[in-house]
């Protein structure tokens, strides 16, 4: 018996509505940026502990402006922190939605693959008797192992 983790019918209208909603989000937040993977890795990350440190440091600097050098953009950091705070709930909700979407598509794909594998086994077992040998061979390419051009010598 095949697994059935999820049964879901998604209409074209639902997809169009979801895409329109995403377009609204993109339009509402035009200042969002895209970073290259290398750029993202090189950024200083503000995790929960760092966030506490950053907030406390900004507060101390705001309370003691006499120690803030003119080259330190304290006002800009305050604006960035405010934007960070306002975007957090949006990010959290979108992350929950993305996780559910990924889980759903993973379950749907798993259900499809489970049926496909059961069906492929049926083609292997009785396909030749029904003239399906050529199709079985075509389907078998999914499981073909690639050969290496030359065996690598052992390290040593």
QUIQUIUR-V474810 format. One record per run of one state. SS is the DSSP state (h for helix, s for strand, l for the rest). FROM is the first residue (numbers start at 1). LEN is the number of residues. If there is no record, write none. Layout:
<<SS | FROM | LEN> <SS | FROM | LEN>>
//
This chain:
<<l | 1 | 11> <h | 12 | 17> <l | 29 | 8> <h | 37 | 6> <l | 43 | 5> <h | 48 | 16> <l | 64 | 1> <h | 65 | 3> <l | 68 | 6> <h | 74 | 53> <l | 127 | 1> <h | 128 | 3> <l | 131 | 2> <h | 133 | 11> <l | 144 | 13>>
//
